Amino acid sequence: MTQTIAPRVRTLVLLLLAATGLLLAGAGPVSAHAALTGSDPRQGVVVDKAPAQVSLTFSEKVALSDDSLRVLDPKGKRVDRGDPANVSGTTYAVKLHSGLPDGTYTVTYQVVSEDSHPVAGAYTFSIGAPSQTTVSVSGQTAGGGIVGTLYGIGRYVSYAGFILLVGGAAFVLACWQRGAGVRAVQRFVVSGWLALTAATLTLLLMRGSYTSTGKVGDIFDLDLLGQVLQTKTGAALVSRLLLLAAAALFIAVLFGAYDKREDDEKRDLTFGLAIGGTVVAAGLAASWAMSEHASTGLQAGIAMPVDVVHLMAVAGWLGGLAALLVALFRAPADTPVEASAVRRFSRVAFGSVLALVATGIYQSWRQLGSWSAFTGTRYGQLLLVKIGLVVLLVGIAWVSRRWTARLVDTAVVKKADAADEGETEAGDGEKEHAAARTGTSASGEKAASTPVSGKKGGDSERAAQLARQQAAIDTARRKQQRDADPNRFGLRRSVLAEAGVAVVLLAVTTMLTSTEPGRTEEQARAASSASADASAAGALTLDMSFDTGGEDGKGVVRLDLDPARVGGNEMHVYVQRPNGRAFDIPEVKIAFTLESQDIGPLPVVPDHIATGHWSASGVQIPMAGEWKIAVTVRTSDIDQTTVSKNAQIG
């Protein structure tokens, strides 16, 4: 029967690796967790004169570097000056050089969201009139390329290492203390520590390139590394490395002094290791909670400890499951996994599942915010997949629990049979002992004479060799009997299936941590939609020619209304000569009339801002409809005229 296990194991492992690879390959670049919700100047707008600065507004706070915001002229030359700065809330700006010529300008940004993920993008605006530009705004991605792929693999390995390390150690201490002396279990836990340590070092080195240039050559840039160490994510990675040093000491005690103690002496040391191990494990989990999703957004003070509990529950369940799988397949025949150990792990896994359900419900509410986000956002869709995998895993675990119960029952029966056989063997032993005293065999035959002294050395070596062969035969027989046990074989298969689903579950969970939460995505979508609606409505620009009849009485008046909707609006009025040059006149007045509803005229007197430029803020439009906009222009004490146009507002 053992011969049929290996092909099945290989097939299942290959299928799991393929499924995991598809999941990770489909992940793509990290989704932005901070979205651009507004800008000044806006995307695609044409302004009359060069702005003094460019400002961007995001859905959450972001981290800036010296080159986070750049403005390029039509030839690709930078026209921004100074470092970008946070002007208010989630709005960031960079100043521009004065006297910029007309043309199309490109704004590029590369920032890091508050939950540690890079965000990049670009857009254009024009001064005076659009023009040709040599700058391409396509392909502006963050966290992509080779560095992004390697960083994503590093994140997956770090989570896997944490689960193996914490879950394996917890399995030994809480369920199978004899496993501390099993070489396969020792290698399993140490492998988790090595994987987490190597992945953390790799992530720390790649972090600078990952959030900025995306170049492989910049991975070992010490300047970028210095910048990373000053960020929240850099501090979390360094803290994780320090905690891993403490974890190394824990492993040394667990598989060293602890394994050599007698069972009675292990009690106090078990308690000490459990307390110390829990503190180290919680600290490692906190290195994620304090730098990623849980550290930002709604109820961060509650979300971070909840996230720590969630991660430790995942490690206790999935890591313990993997350790149990190793013990079932790789433990030596003279140190088999007892049914009691499997039963204890079953209770630990049940408690972990309860913790996962409680913390998962809270996290889902916090990250989604609405039922529609389950199907309307990528985060919600991945969460549905994760929930399905957890349900499947619990179902397989229930099957494993049934096999465990059968294994316990079988063990009780075998103990009773062994007791009966022991009594029979004891009787036979007394007969053999009596025969030895009389020099006869148990069957009454005379024993062979004692060999001469010259042959004693050879006979003792031969006896030792035969004893070793007999021990090997006994070990092989016990292993064969153990593997032939249908209950143990069934438990192996169910635990192997659990571990397989757990591998895919870990891949989906890693993707979740690098995907924009549904609540944030919906808020950003709503803000972008409102901004787009405002931009579409704010395109209201009216040009009206006038002639007051007096000297210098001809010109053009331009009225801009932003965002041209019901409620408050920003209004700008520009007066130009026929040749396009701005000039001042004594007075400009505007009136709004909605003739279909007998509303108005509503007068507005703008304030003089600069040569040929007037503005008014808070211009109230009470109702949507086709409004008549009348502009009265006075060019002298006696020369004035009124021109008007109709426009749809709201």
Disulfide bonds with the S-S distance in Angstrom:
none
